[in-house]
Amino acid sequence: MNPYTVAAIWMALALIASVISIRAGIAVALAEILVGALAGNLPGVASLAIGFVSFILPFGAARAISYEVLRWNLHAAEIAGVALSTTSVAVVYAVMVETGLNRQELGKLILAACFVTDLGTVLALGALFAGFSIPLVVFAAVTAVALVAISPALRRPSSFFAPDC
């Protein structure tokens, strides 16, 4: 594939992630991870499986060794598991460009799996260290309802912000 086409696709995906982050009110990094994971999985589900395994196995091993062998407390072991199971997409991509692997299907699969691994890291941090309580559940439910309810209003132009002259 032409390098300019690849660059255009990357820029388009970054723009889509930015729009999603603005509309949903989430961090741009999380939106980029989600868009990258979805875009990388359009042809199949191989990168989902690779990304899941590349997160869960190091997480489980690091957590188990830290907790059972090194006798760290549970939260410290969980942090060690998350820290040692994440990837650096920037480093992986730089190595792929140097070796030319980014032009092959295998390189694209590896990069998509890295996005899935990073998504696992974000979800694990939230699941392990968020203070789950009734107010959090109520907040999540109200947010979901509000997002669904406000979506139609966001699709049509508003005369409130730009009145006709």
C-alpha positions as CSV (number, residue, x, y, z in Angstrom):
1,M,0.0,0.0,0.0
2,N,1.2,3.5,-0.8
3,P,2.8,5.2,2.2
4,Y,0.7,8.3,1.7
5,T,-2.5,6.2,1.8
6,V,-1.4,4.7,5.0
7,A,-0.6,8.1,6.5
8,A,-4.0,9.4,5.3
9,I,-5.7,6.4,7.0
10,W,-3.8,7.0,10.2
11,M,-4.7,10.7,10.2
12,A,-8.4,9.9,9.5
13,L,-8.4,7.4,12.4
14,A,-6.8,10.1,14.7
15,L,-9.5,12.6,13.6
16,I,-12.3,10.1,14.3
17,A,-10.8,9.4,17.7
18,S,-10.6,13.1,18.5
19,V,-14.2,13.6,17.5
20,I,-15.3,10.6,19.6
21,S,-13.3,11.9,22.6
22,I,-14.9,15.4,22.3
23,R,-18.5,14.1,21.8
24,A,-18.2,11.4,24.6
25,G,-16.2,13.5,26.9
26,I,-13.5,10.8,27.4
27,A,-9.7,11.1,27.2
28,V,-8.2,11.2,23.7
29,A,-5.8,8.4,24.5
30,L,-8.7,6.1,25.4
31,A,-10.6,7.0,22.2
32,E,-7.4,6.4,20.1
33,I,-7.0,3.0,21.7
34,L,-10.7,2.1,21.0
35,V,-10.6,3.3,17.4
36,G,-7.2,1.5,16.8
37,A,-8.6,-1.7,18.3
38,L,-11.7,-1.5,16.2
39,A,-9.9,-0.5,13.0
40,G,-7.4,-3.3,13.4
41,N,-10.2,-5.9,13.9
42,L,-12.3,-5.1,10.9
43,P,-11.0,-8.1,8.8
44,G,-11.1,-10.6,11.7
45,V,-10.8,-11.3,15.4
46,A,-7.1,-12.5,15.5
47,S,-5.8,-9.3,16.9
48,L,-8.4,-9.4,19.7
49,A,-7.3,-12.8,20.8
50,I,-3.6,-11.9,20.6
51,G,-4.1,-8.7,22.4
52,F,-6.2,-10.3,25.1
53,V,-3.7,-13.1,25.7
54,S,-0.7,-10.6,25.6
55,F,-2.4,-8.7,28.4
56,I,-3.9,-11.4,30.6
57,L,-0.9,-13.8,30.8
58,P,1.7,-11.2,31.9
59,F,-0.8,-9.6,34.2
60,G,-1.6,-12.9,35.9
61,A,2.0,-14.0,36.1
62,A,3.3,-10.7,37.5
63,R,0.4,-10.4,39.9
64,A,0.8,-14.0,41.1
65,I,4.6,-13.8,41.6
66,S,4.4,-10.4,43.3
67,Y,1.6,-11.6,45.7
68,E,2.5,-15.2,46.3
69,V,6.3,-15.3,46.0
70,L,7.4,-11.8,46.9
71,R,4.6,-11.4,49.5
72,W,3.6,-7.9,48.3
73,N,0.2,-6.7,49.4
74,L,-2.7,-7.3,47.0
75,H,-2.9,-3.7,45.5
76,A,0.9,-3.6,45.0
77,A,0.7,-7.0,43.2
78,E,-2.1,-5.8,41.0
79,I,-0.2,-2.6,40.0
80,A,2.8,-4.7,39.2
81,G,0.6,-7.0,37.0
82,V,-0.8,-4.0,35.1
83,A,2.5,-2.3,34.8
84,L,4.2,-5.4,33.4
85,S,1.5,-6.3,31.0
86,T,1.1,-3.1,29.0
87,T,2.8,-2.3,25.7
88,S,4.2,0.8,24.2
89,V,2.6,1.3,20.9
90,A,5.1,4.0,20.0
91,V,8.1,1.6,20.6
92,V,6.4,-1.3,18.8
93,Y,5.6,0.9,15.8
94,A,9.1,2.4,15.7
95,V,10.6,-1.0,15.6
96,M,8.2,-2.2,12.9
97,V,9.0,0.8,10.7
98,E,12.8,0.2,11.1
99,T,12.4,-3.5,10.1
100,G,9.8,-2.8,7.4
101,L,7.3,-5.0,9.2
102,N,4.7,-2.3,9.2
103,R,4.1,-2.9,5.5
104,Q,3.2,-6.5,6.0
105,E,-0.1,-8.0,7.3
106,L,1.8,-9.5,10.3
107,G,2.9,-6.0,11.4
108,K,-0.6,-4.6,11.1
109,L,-1.8,-7.5,13.2
110,I,0.8,-6.9,15.9
111,L,0.0,-3.2,16.0
112,A,-3.8,-3.9,16.4
113,A,-3.0,-6.4,19.1
114,C,-1.0,-3.7,20.9
115,F,-4.0,-1.5,20.9
116,V,-6.1,-4.3,22.4
117,T,-3.5,-4.8,25.1
118,D,-3.5,-1.1,26.0
119,L,-7.3,-1.2,26.2
120,G,-7.0,-4.1,28.6
121,T,-4.6,-2.0,30.7
122,V,-7.0,0.9,30.9
123,L,-9.9,-1.4,31.8
124,A,-7.9,-3.3,34.4
125,L,-6.9,0.0,36.1
126,G,-10.5,1.1,36.2
127,A,-11.8,-2.2,37.4
128,L,-9.2,-2.8,40.1
129,F,-8.8,0.7,41.6
130,A,-12.2,2.5,41.0
131,G,-14.2,2.8,44.2
132,F,-17.3,0.9,43.2
133,S,-20.4,2.0,45.2
134,I,-24.1,2.7,44.7
135,P,-23.4,6.4,43.7
136,L,-21.0,5.2,41.0
137,V,-23.6,2.8,39.6
138,V,-26.2,5.5,39.6
139,F,-23.8,7.9,37.9
140,A,-23.0,5.4,35.2
141,A,-26.7,4.7,34.6
142,V,-27.6,8.4,34.4
143,T,-24.6,9.1,32.1
144,A,-25.7,6.2,29.8
145,V,-29.3,7.5,29.6
146,A,-28.1,11.1,29.1
147,L,-25.8,10.1,26.2
148,V,-28.6,8.2,24.5
149,A,-31.1,11.0,25.1
150,I,-28.8,13.8,23.9
151,S,-27.6,12.0,20.8
152,P,-30.5,13.1,18.6
153,A,-30.0,16.8,19.7
154,L,-26.3,16.7,18.7
155,R,-27.1,15.5,15.2
156,R,-29.2,18.5,14.2
157,P,-28.0,22.1,14.0
158,S,-28.9,24.3,17.0
159,S,-30.2,27.8,16.5
160,F,-29.3,28.5,20.2
161,F,-25.6,28.8,19.5
162,A,-25.8,30.2,16.0
163,P,-29.0,32.3,15.6
164,D,-30.1,33.2,12.1
165,C,-29.5,36.9,11.4
